[in-house]
Amino acid sequence: MAAVTVMPREGDWTVDDLDRLPDDGLQYELADGVLLVTPAPVPAHQRVVVDLLMVLRQAEVPGTEVFVAPLDYRPSRVRSLQPDLLVVRSEDVGPVDVQRPLLLAVEVLSPSTRSKDLLLKRGLYEDSGVASYWVVDPAEPSLLVLDLVDGRYVETARVAGDDEVRLERPFPVTVRPGALGRR
């Protein structure tokens, strides 16, 4: 699978530039003015996303909504991210994107996105005030849970295989990583 591509140009990319790009099946994100282009995910990745979406949707509480990519989280004019799954306050959903800090961003690792998700996006979500960040690794399978505490992410849970974890943020939910994406 192809890796993430960084698109250079003179000057920073903005969300206005992003809106003019073609709808060609690729994922376009902005990391502080740098355009990142990622290929469409593979079926194994999407199975995990769909299974976790169902778990989160069953647990969501009034006043919150669960979305699946592509939906832009745009905390600034030079930052636009598309987590695989996101949980937001209903009142924060705009007509085309979300600009207020997310309650939860979830990334499902793929070989092509592993370092982007574990390093770059972790830092961008943390800096943008995203309350919780989950990283799902289908290869293990495992779940890493990070919660924002005093402006920094703190690991609050790590679970693998058929073990399950009960989480309270963004709402009470039980997750068993080994059950995600199984066919």
N, C-alpha and C positions, 0 to 999 in steps of 0.2 A: 504494500500500500504506500502511496506517496506521502511524504511528510508535509508538515505545515510550511507554507511558503511565505516569506516576508516580501512585500512589494515595495521596493524603494521608490522615492520620488523626491523632488525638491520641495521642501516645506512639509508641514504636517498634513496628514489626511484628517478630514473632519466628518461628522455624521452627514453633512450635506453631500460630500463626495460619495460616501457610502450609499446614500439613497439613489445615486445616479448609476450605480453598477448594475450589470445585467442580472436577471434572475436565471442563473445557469446551473443550479444544483450544487454549487460550491458554497461553503460557509465563509462569509466575510465578517471579520471582527476588527476592531480598532484597539490597539494597546498604546494609549497616550500618543496618538498621531501616527502610529505605524500600522499599516494594513497587514493583517494576517489572513491567509487564504488556506482553507482546509478542505480536503475532498469530502464528499458525502460519506456518512458512516456505513459500515458493513452490517449485514443482517444480525450477526451475533451481538454486536453493540446495541442495535435497536431492540432486540429481544429483552435485554437487561433494562433499557430505558422504559419500555412499555410495561414490564412487570413492576418496576419500581413506581411508575406513574399510577398503576392500579392500587398499590399499597398506600401511597400518599393520598390519592383521591378518596379512598375509603376512610382515612383518618382525619381529613381536613375538617376544620371547624368553621362556623359562620364567621364571615369577615375576612377569610383567607381564600386564595385561589391557587391551584396548581396548574402550571403550564409546561408544555414541552417545546423544545427548540423546533423551528427557529422563531424566537421572540427576542427582540433586542432589549437588553438592559443598558441604558445610556445614562450613566451618572454624570457625564460631562460631554462637551462638544468634541473631544478627541478620544473618547473611550466608549466603545460599544461592544458588548459581550453577549454571547448566546450560550448560556449554560444548557446542558442537555435537559435538565428539569429545573424549574424555579418555582418557589412559593413566595407569594406577595400578599400584602394587605389588599383587599378588593378596592379600597379607595385610592390605591396607588397606581392602578392600571389606567394608562392613557389610551387614546384612540389608536396609536400605532406602536407604542413601546412602553417601557417602564423606566422611570427616571429616579424614583426614590429607592433607597437601599432595600435590597431583597431580604426576606426573612430566611431564605435558604437558596443556595445555588448548589446543584449537583452536577458533577462531571463523571462520566463513565469513561475510563481509560481505554485507549486504543493504542496500538504500536505507534501510529503516526502522531498522536496527541499527548502521549505520556508526559514528556518534559514540559510541554506547554501547560497542561493541566496541573501538574504537581508543583511547578515553580512559578511560571509567569502568571497564570490565572489566579493561583492562590494569593499572590501578592496584590494583584489588581482588585480582587474581591475584598481582601482585608482592608486595603487602602480606601475602598469605596464604601465601607461600613456594612457589608453584607453580614448579617447576624450569624449565620451558620453556613459551613461549606462541607459538603460530603464528597468524598472521592471513592468511587466504586471501581474495583479492579476485577473484571470478569475472569482473568487468567488464574487468580488464586483460588476461589473468589474471596473478596474481602471488602470491607467498608471502613474507611477512616472518617471520623467525625471531628470537625474543628468548630469551635464556638468562639465568637468575638468577646474578649474580656479585656476591658480597658484599652480598646483599640488594636489589640493583637490577637491572633488566633492561638487558641490553646487546644491541644488534643484532649477531647473528652471521652472518646470511645474508639476502640479498634477491635473489630470482630472479623472472624474468618470462617469459611466453610458453613457447616450447618448450625453453628452457634448463632444465637439471636441476641439482639440488644434492644432494650426498651429506651426510647429517646423521648425527651420532653419538649425539644425545640425542633421545628416551629410550633408543633402541637404533639400530644402524645401519640407515638407510633412505634410499632415493633417491626424490626427489619432482620431478616435472615439472608445474608448475602448468597449462601449456597443455593437458595431457592430461586434466585433471579436469573432469568435467561435459560433455564433448563428446558429441554425439549426431549 
